[in-house]
Amino acid sequence: QVQLVESGGGLVQPGGSLRLSCAASGSIVNMYVMGWYRQAPGKQRELVAVIRNSGMTNYADSVKGRFTISKDNGKNTVLLQMNSLKPEDTAVYYCNVVYGVGPVTSWGQGTQVTVSS
């Protein structure tokens, strides 16, 4: 069983920055993908950014050029650097990992990001 612990959310003014971190622990074999999704009130959960074990990344069009995803393989940690934040980035951000045989998908508990003046 994999446990995901997220941190780094909070309240920031428009134009500001935040960095989200997600640490995965437990029995992890073959981590394929690590990433971040978000869900705003009244909306469906959507992909923000993912990074594969090859290092290849994908971003939602709405965050390209502003957000950067990275990972530390040795620590099974994925980071999301968010710059030039906008009010429409306000949402609960969820860490997601895909690993092992199956493969298996696990979700973090979510961390709130609020962009407001």
N, C-alpha and C positions, 0 to 999 in steps of 0.2 A: 504494500500500500504506500502510495506517495502522498506526502503532505506538502502543501504549498503555503508559504507565508509571505504575504504581500506587505509592503510598506511604502511610504512616501507620498500618499495622497494629502489633500488639504485644500485650503482656500487661497487663491491667488488672484491678483488683479489682471485684467486683460493686458496682453503683451508680456506677461511674466513667464516664469519657467518652473517646472517641477520635474523631479526624477522619481520614477516608480521602480521598485525593486521586488523581485519574486525569487525566493529561495526554495528549491525543491529538495526534500529529504526523504529517506526511506529506501526501499528496495527498487533501485532504478537501473534498468538494463536497457541499453540502446535508446537513448533519448533522441527522438526523430525531429520533433518540432517544439519550440517554445514560443509563446506569443502572448499578446494582449488583445482583449476584446473590451467593448464598453457597452453600457446600456443606459440610455437617458430615460427619464420618466415618460411613460406612454409610448416608448419606442422599442423595437426589437433589438436584441443584442447584435452588435456588429463587430467585424474584424477591424482592429486598429493596425496591428503590425505583427508579423511572425518572422522567425528566423529558424532556418533548418540546420541540421548538424553539418551541412556543407558550408554554412555561412551565408547562403543565399537568403535574401530578405524580400518581403512583400509588404507594401503599405497601402492603406486606404487612400484614395485620391485626396480626401479632405485633409490628410495630415502630411502628405509628401512635402518634403522641404522644411518641415517644422519639427517633426518627431524623428528620433533615431533609436532603433532597437539594437541591443548588443547582448552578448552572453559571455559568461565565464564558465567554460566547460568544467574546469577543475572544481568549481564550487556549485555546479548545477544552478546557476543564478542567471536570470534574465533581467535586463534593465530597459527602461523606456525613458529616454530623455525627451522631455516635452518643452519646446520653446515657442515663443510667440503665441501663447495660449489665447483662445477666443472663448467668449461665453458659450458658444455652441459645442465646445469641448467638454462642457459640464456633463458628468455621467459617473456611474460606478464603473470602475475599471477592474476587469477580471484577468488574472493570469491563467494561462492554459498550457498544458504540456501533453504531448503525445509520445508514448514510449512503449517499449516491450513488445511482447507477443500479442497479436490481436489486430492492430495495436490498441492500447488502452489510452483513454483520454481522461485527464483530471483537471478540475477547476479550483482556483483559489476562492476565498470567501468574499473577495471584492474590496476595493478601497475607493472612497469617495473623492472625486476631484471636482471642485467648484471654482469656476472662473467668473468673478464678479467684482465690480467696483463698489 
